[in-house]
């Protein structure tokens, strides 16, 4: 395989360029069915997966990206007969624990001409004595409903960068019909929230007036800054992303 090591930001750009700069040949029927889908590993025959990890493979805009718990790698791909063929592979350069680094190596080998089989929501890749079964993400890990789920804030987005919140600070949102209950990190309250398929229109948010330690107040300021006016939202599996211009929040569905 041909690897070129890049930063995480450059990886995304490189994959988009690769997708736009492909040949003029039409994608195969299998590639057309794969387009826009993500699959999660359900079984590995061969090396055991590192505990707590899953292989995630996404096909989008003529490129494939893979993550197995540490680095993300991939490139422009095509289906040749029953083989997955990936061109020059680009990868992030995160320092991994040895077991995760070794896992990246054998998972990356699946991009070097693995046999690919797609049957409905089931995908299989096999190469060099390793066979991995995948299930479409929308089946394996469905999107949680916005309403009725307690969404816990785990990141603050500013200028495209995501920073985590302090471990001892809890902020969460729970949406119901035309309303939202807010745990802002320090104070609690709520307000109106009109939900469409892609946006949420917040009315004024009323909160208690308790004073807290600076870390909690900083989180509260970030939360209230986002929950204002009409903002965009997206749900993928158990992750909710709220975006309001250059700021936003990432939230996870509480168990």
Buried (B, 14 or more C-beta within 10 A) or exposed (E): EEEEEBBEEBBBEBBBEBBEEBEEEEBEEBBEBBEEBBBBBBEBEEBEBBEEBBBBBBBBEBBBBBBBBBBBBBBBBBBEEEEBBBBEBBBBEEEBEEBBEEBBEBBBBBBBBBBBBBEEBBBBBBBEEBBBBBBBBBEBBEBBEBBEBBBBBBBBBEEEEEEEBEEEBBBBBBBEEEBBBBBBBBBBBBBEBEBEEEEBEBBEBEBEEEEBEEBBBBBBEBBBBBBBEEBEBEBEBBBBBBBBEEBBBBBBBEE
